[in-house]
Amino acid sequence: MTRGAAGEGRGVPERLLVKVCGTTSVHDALLSAEAGADAIGLIFAPGSRRRVDVQAARRISLSVGAGVARVGVFMNQPLDEVLRTAETARLSAVQIHGEVSSLYLGALACYHPVLRVLRPAELAGQGTTPEGPVTLMLDAPNPGSGEALDWAALRADFPAGAWLAGGLGPLNVAEAVRVLRPAAVDAVSRLEASPGVKDPEQVRAFVRAAREAHRALQAESGSP
Ligand SMILES: O=C(O)c1ccccc1NCC(=O)[C@H](O)[C@H](O)COP(=O)(O)O
């Protein structure tokens, strides 16, 4: 991955990962996998309309196999709950929202790759997302709300190597990729027919638009 200081002369990442979040069924997991997604998100955060139970998540994870990353999404949940869920649901990474300590993140990172979610107001001064098991991810203040961020305003502070979420969909992902050059894009609301149920056309169009945008950036910059 090409990295650099936040904002300054950011390169084009070698790969753009695409994550389709809020998967609640084997049917939708296979749809995302067939559309070419690199990762699916399984939400365990309390109160989410897309929350999935651990046994259903396990069936979903096993259905897509090792070729698609299974990211468990948690919000202010105890460490032992996250670790037990990750094991039972066969997660390959955990995404952590909310107020947690660096000790908590460090302990989790001993066992699983961690996506640490930040809101726009927390971005300043983060620098580059660190090499290693904790990767930064920018999301809207109200996750899963479909609210898009002001990418141009965040450009100077967006850490190289970070993931991007927040109101992304087939119609705007190309612009977000062009402005912020994230290492990965993640979406849920704009890919749904109803909460927790995917719209196949939107999922396919999102993956396609993200890939095309990344290819165009690579071509422009002369990267292979
Ligand atoms: O989607 C939810 O219901 C949710 C609830 C609580 C914590 C996280 C949640 N979603 C996490 C995601 O990774 C979403 O894909 C991300 O917030 C983007 O959502 P959207 O803006 O709706 O595309």
The ligand as an ORCA input file, in Angstrom:
! r2SCAN-3c Opt
* xyz 0 1
  O     -25.246      0.012     10.265
  C     -25.558      0.000     11.455
  O     -26.730     -0.217     11.820
  C     -24.529      0.243     12.519
  C     -24.945      0.435     13.830
  C     -24.012      0.640     14.827
  C     -22.660      0.652     14.538
  C     -22.242      0.456     13.226
  C     -23.152      0.270     12.211
  N     -22.744      0.125     10.894
  C     -21.353      0.056     10.598
  C     -20.839      0.195      9.251
  O     -19.713     -0.210      9.041
  C     -21.572      0.923      8.154
  O     -21.288      0.302      6.942
  C     -21.057      2.345      8.092
  O     -21.451      2.976      9.264
  C     -21.609      3.086      6.872
  O     -22.998      3.128      6.908
  P     -23.812      3.951      5.796
  O     -23.483      5.387      5.986
  O     -25.223      3.640      6.093
  O     -23.388      3.438      4.462
*
